[in-house]
Amino acid sequence: MNKVLSNFLFSILITLVMNGLDMVYHLATNWTVHLNYVTIKLIVIFLSVFLITQFIGKGKEEGIVTSIFGPLMFYLYYVSAVSTLNREIFKLDEQFWFIFLHIFFMLVAYFSTVNFIKSRKDWLKKISLLVLSVFGTVAFDALFLMVRWRLQGFDEETAASLMNFNIISLPVLSYFVSSLLLIFIFTKKKYWGNVICGLISSVIIFGFSGDFLHSIFAFIIFNLVYYLINSCNLENYISNIMKKSLLLIIGIITFVIGSFYEFVPRKIIKSISELLIFNFMVFGYRIRQNDIILVATILLIVSFVSFYNFYKLSKSSKKR
């Protein structure tokens, strides 16, 4: 498999599982989940996992660092950006303690992937597979529902009101049952066990909801997540194409620019963004203040990965 593709699939799986865990918790405890929130989290978490995986590697240390760093970057974005929902109506997770919950979900997602690939304990592999299968598919399913509502013309607040635990409980149940069947009954049916279990998910969702499109999508995403899980490996396809001095320069530049937009007062950011960018349209889309904050967050991710890569290269050169 292509090296970049392998790291890409590894990062996609961890991102999906982390977000699946997060969404189920939020909906079960009556915190708001909406498309803008989920989209930003997917972008920030994916880039954090992928860049560390691509340029530094996979392993225990990398997993712990990624699990702390990804949620921290998302928190920085979230506290800097302007809310798209009414805080008086919707219960938003802006409290600092949520970062520890997100770190926990990242650790579960990352090390479930690692344990499924390398653990010699059968019970641990099965539990890891169950976590990956159920919450990876739930994340896809929730995205399907929110994107469909957006395409149907629902505004952000209406869609956020519709997204509750009752809506997601049927997909959670169907994927949980199908994953258990795959693990304990169809595990040796390498080529068609996942197809049968995907059909079971589809039948359960159609039987209880009558939603044919949703049931078709359930079959597709169950098999897609199964492919992602079985495509992951722990081989380190690292791209160390830059010298330490260049990494340091990139880290400093991206940190300065990213930090400016993240940490200065919002009024100043808004004034600058209105002056420089808000008069421009990109493919019919007007650039918003939150878009600038997202770019700044991405720059901070690049900065951290550059510094971390610099540290790892320096450490390895000393050992020689």
Secondary structure, 3 states (H helix, E strand, C coil): CCHHHHHHHHHHHHHHHHHHHHHHHHHHCCCCCCHHHHHHHHHHHHHHHHHHHHHCCCCHHHHHHHHHHHHHHHHHHHHHCCCCCCCCCCCCCCCCCHHHHHHHHHHHHHHHHHHHHHCCCHHHHHHHHHHHHHHHHHHHHHHHHHHHHHHCCCCHHHHHHHCCHHHHHHHHHHHHHHHHHHHHCCCCCCCCHHHHHHHHHHHHHHHHHCCHHHHHHHHHHHHHHHHHHHHCCCCCCCCCCCCHHHHHHHHHHHHHHHHHHHHCCHHHHHHHHHHHCCCCEECCEECCHHHHHHHHHHHHHHHHHHHHHHHHHHHHHHHC
